[in-house]
Amino acid sequence: MSLVVVPVRYPLSKHSKATLEEAVRIAEERDADLTVLHVDLFQDNRNVSRVDLKREVESKLGRLDRARYV
């Protein structure tokens, strides 16, 4: 089974949203699972839970059945 890993910021920036949309397209095309990886570029110790990340992604793209949030 294939896996697509997509790094994103939280909250989603316009670039993260575009990257995520492309990753979803690729995952669907290849029948792959998707891992949405929160990346904190500024190391500011902001606590973002997986639930927060999932809600943000699903509010922009809808429910993703084969997605994991890290």
C-alpha positions in Angstrom: 0.0 0.0 0.0 1.2 3.5 -0.9 1.5 6.4 1.5 1.5 10.1 0.7 3.0 12.4 3.4 2.1 16.1 3.2 3.7 18.8 5.5 1.5 21.7 6.4 1.4 24.7 8.6 -1.4 25.3 11.2 -3.6 27.2 10.6 -3.4 26.3 7.0 -1.7 29.0 4.9 -2.7 29.4 1.2 0.4 27.5 0.3 -0.3 24.7 2.7 -3.9 24.4 1.4 -2.6 24.1 -2.2 0.0 21.5 -1.2 -2.6 19.5 0.7 -5.0 19.6 -2.3 -2.3 18.2 -4.5 -1.4 15.5 -2.0 -5.1 14.5 -1.8 -5.2 14.3 -5.6 -2.1 12.1 -5.7 -3.3 9.9 -2.9 -6.7 9.3 -4.6 -5.0 8.7 -8.0 -2.6 6.1 -6.5 -5.2 4.6 -4.0 -2.8 5.6 -1.2 -3.2 6.6 2.5 -2.5 10.2 3.4 -0.5 11.5 6.4 -1.0 15.2 7.1 2.1 16.3 9.0 2.0 19.6 11.0 5.4 21.3 10.7 6.1 24.2 13.1 8.8 26.1 11.2 9.4 28.7 13.9 9.7 26.3 16.8 7.4 28.5 19.0 6.1 25.5 21.0 2.6 26.2 20.0 0.5 23.3 21.0 -1.5 22.0 18.1 -3.4 18.8 18.7 -4.3 16.3 16.0 -7.9 17.1 16.6 -7.2 20.8 15.8 -5.3 19.9 12.7 -8.0 17.5 11.5 -10.8 20.1 12.0 -8.8 22.7 10.1 -8.2 20.4 7.2 -11.7 19.0 7.1 -13.2 22.6 7.2 -11.2 23.4 4.0 -11.4 20.1 2.1 -14.1 18.0 3.7 -13.7 14.6 5.3 -10.7 12.6 4.2 -11.4 8.9 4.7 -7.9 7.5 4.6 -6.0 10.4 6.3 -3.9 10.4 9.5 -3.0 13.5 11.3 0.4 14.0 13.0 
